[in-house]
């Protein structure tokens, strides 16, 4: 499976309308069965219902187009996007895309743990699942353990690069 996907779009995938600082943009990650790769669509919220994805949605998040001069707000919005994307992976479990979804869950859980959004519960697991506590909501989440290789990191960096801190 290929993971070569563009990062932050400057315009809508559907309409081609340029995004401006302050615009809310829905980012969708999907599995394109025909192409055998993951894809990404960046859309204005009112375009979501009219956009036809060429595969199953794995996850989504909303982001606000950043004003390059406001670094502190950008960091908060990026973390919120990563958190939203992580939880959306649990809402959209699709058996056909389970492997890709598990990889994204594992990678995002490690990033969110590093940022103290999630906290590992119990002993650190090396296989199976690791239970995490979402600090803000006290929700427990079971995350599959997946081997993260350098090759995998390089491949998915282009997919979700704008939310990896």
C-alpha positions in Angstrom: 0.0 0.0 0.0 1.3 3.4 -0.9 1.0 6.4 1.5 2.1 9.2 -0.8 -0.5 11.9 -0.2 -0.2 15.7 -0.2 -0.2 17.6 3.0 -1.9 20.9 3.6 -4.0 21.9 0.6 -4.2 25.6 -0.4 -7.6 25.1 -2.0 -10.7 22.8 -1.8 -10.3 19.4 -3.3 -13.9 19.7 -4.7 -14.4 23.3 -5.8 -10.8 24.5 -6.1 -11.8 27.5 -4.0 -8.7 28.9 -2.2 -8.6 28.7 1.6 -8.0 31.9 3.5 -6.7 32.3 7.0 -9.5 31.7 9.5 -11.5 29.3 7.1 -12.5 26.0 8.7 -11.5 23.0 6.6 -12.5 19.4 6.9 -9.6 17.0 6.3 -10.6 13.4 5.3 -8.2 10.5 5.1 -9.6 7.6 3.1 -8.5 4.3 1.6 -8.7 4.3 -2.2 -9.3 0.6 -3.0 -8.7 1.0 -6.8 -5.4 2.9 -6.5 -4.3 0.8 -3.4 -3.3 3.9 -1.4 -4.5 6.3 1.2 -5.9 9.6 0.0 -6.6 13.0 1.6 -9.3 15.5 0.8 -9.4 19.0 2.2 -12.9 20.5 1.9 -15.0 23.4 3.1 -17.5 22.1 5.6 -20.5 22.7 3.3 -18.8 20.6 0.6 -18.5 17.4 2.6 -22.0 16.0 1.6 -21.5 16.6 -2.1 -17.9 15.2 -2.3 -17.8 11.5 -3.5 -14.9 9.7 -1.9 -13.3 6.9 -4.0 -13.1 4.8 -0.8 -13.8 4.4 2.9 -13.2 7.2 5.3 -10.6 6.2 7.9 -10.6 9.4 9.9 -11.3 13.1 9.8 -10.5 16.3 11.6 -11.3 20.0 11.3 -8.6 22.6 11.1 -8.6 26.3 10.8 -6.4 27.7 8.1 -3.5 29.3 9.9 -2.4 32.9 9.9 1.4 32.4 9.5 1.9 35.3 12.1 0.0 33.6 15.0 2.3 30.7 16.2 0.7 30.1 19.6 -2.8 29.6 18.1 -1.4 27.4 15.4 0.1 25.0 18.0 -3.2 24.7 19.9 -5.2 24.1 16.6 -2.7 21.5 15.5 -3.0 19.6 18.7 -6.8 19.8 18.5 -6.7 18.5 15.0 -4.5 15.5 16.0 -6.9 14.7 18.9 -10.0 14.9 16.6 -8.4 12.7 14.0 -7.4 10.1 16.6 -10.9 9.8 18.0 -12.5 9.7 14.5 -10.4 6.6 13.8 -12.5 4.8 16.4 -15.8 6.1 15.0 -15.1 4.9 11.5 -13.6 1.4 12.0 -13.9 -0.3 8.6 -12.7 -4.0 8.4 -11.3 -3.5 4.9 -9.0 -0.7 6.1 -8.2 -2.1 9.6 -4.4 -2.4 9.1 -4.1 1.3 8.0 -6.4 2.4 10.8 -4.4 0.5 13.4 -1.2 2.1 12.1 -2.6 5.6 12.4 -4.1 4.9 15.8 -0.8 3.7 17.2 1.2 6.6 15.7 -1.2 9.3 16.9 -1.4 7.7 20.4 2.4 8.0 20.8 2.3 11.6 19.6 -0.6 12.5 21.9 1.1 10.7 24.8 4.2 12.8 24.2 2.1 15.9 24.4 0.3 14.7 27.6 -3.1 14.4 26.0 -3.1 10.7 26.5 -1.5 8.7 29.4 -0.6 5.0 29.2 -2.3 2.9 31.8 -0.5 0.0 33.3 2.8 -1.6 32.1 4.0 -0.6 28.6 2.9 -3.3 26.1 5.1 -4.5 23.3 2.3 -6.4 21.5 -1.5 -6.6 21.4 -3.0 -3.4 22.8 -2.0 -0.6 25.1 -4.7 1.1 27.2 -4.5 4.9 27.4 -6.4 7.4 29.4 -7.6 10.6 27.6 -6.6 13.1 30.3 -9.3 15.6 29.6 -12.3 13.3 29.5 -11.0 10.4 31.6 -12.0 8.0 28.7 -10.0 4.8 28.4 -9.0 3.8 24.9 -7.4 0.6 23.7 -4.8 1.2 21.0 -3.4 -1.6 18.9 0.4 -2.0 19.0 2.0 -1.8 15.6 5.7 -1.8 14.6 6.5 1.7 13.4 9.5 1.5 11.1 11.4 4.4 9.6 9.9 3.5 6.2 6.4 3.7 7.6 7.0 7.0 9.3 8.3 8.5 6.0 5.3 7.2 4.1 2.6 8.5 6.5 4.4 11.8 7.2 3.0 13.1 3.9 -0.5 11.9 4.9 -0.9 13.6 8.2 2.3 15.8 8.2 0.5 18.9 9.2 -0.7 17.4 12.5 2.5 15.7 13.5 4.3 17.9 15.9 
